[in-house]
């Protein structure tokens, strides 16, 4: 699970970027279903760090940080 309890925010907007600032995943109404694959091609992303931005759309500031894919 990428973000705990995010299903409580039906309008949550999640974006994940690689180190080259390329968008690899985005979803409005995120439901903890990202599998670590590049959204457009469904290819498995390489192990390493990825930057995320989560907007809960509840008036709070966006949450940002790093996640790491490991195999």
C-alpha positions in Angstrom: 0.0 0.0 0.0 1.5 3.3 -1.1 -0.6 5.7 1.1 -2.3 4.5 4.2 -6.0 5.5 4.7 -6.1 7.5 1.4 -9.4 5.9 0.5 -10.9 8.3 3.1 -10.3 11.1 0.5 -12.3 10.3 -2.5 -10.9 13.2 -4.6 -7.2 12.5 -3.8 -4.9 13.2 -6.7 -1.6 11.2 -6.7 1.3 11.8 -9.0 4.6 10.0 -9.0 7.8 11.1 -10.8 11.1 9.5 -11.6 14.5 11.2 -11.0 14.4 12.9 -14.4 11.1 14.6 -13.4 9.1 12.4 -15.8 5.5 11.6 -14.7 5.3 7.8 -14.3 1.9 7.6 -12.6 -1.1 9.8 -11.9 -4.6 9.1 -10.7 -7.5 11.2 -9.5 -9.5 9.4 -6.8 -6.6 7.1 -5.9 -7.5 3.8 -4.2 -4.1 2.3 -3.3 -3.9 0.4 -6.5 -0.5 1.4 -8.0 1.6 -1.6 -8.7 5.0 0.2 -9.4 4.5 0.1 -13.2 4.8 2.9 -15.7 1.2 3.9 -16.2 1.2 4.3 -20.0 3.1 1.1 -20.9 2.5 -1.1 -17.8 6.2 -1.9 -17.8 7.8 -2.4 -14.4 9.8 0.6 -13.3 13.4 0.2 -12.3 14.3 0.0 -8.7 15.2 3.3 -7.2 13.8 6.5 -5.7 10.6 8.2 -7.0 9.1 11.5 -5.9 5.4 11.8 -5.1 2.8 14.6 -4.7 -0.5 13.8 -3.0 -3.3 16.4 -3.0 -6.1 15.3 -0.8 -8.4 18.1 -2.1 -9.6 18.8 1.4 -8.1 22.3 1.7 -4.8 21.0 3.2 -1.4 21.5 1.7 -0.1 18.8 -0.7 2.0 16.0 0.8 5.3 15.3 -0.9 8.1 12.9 -0.4 10.2 10.1 -1.7 9.3 6.4 -2.1 11.7 3.7 -3.1 10.9 0.7 -5.4 12.9 -2.3 -4.5 12.9 -5.8 -5.9 
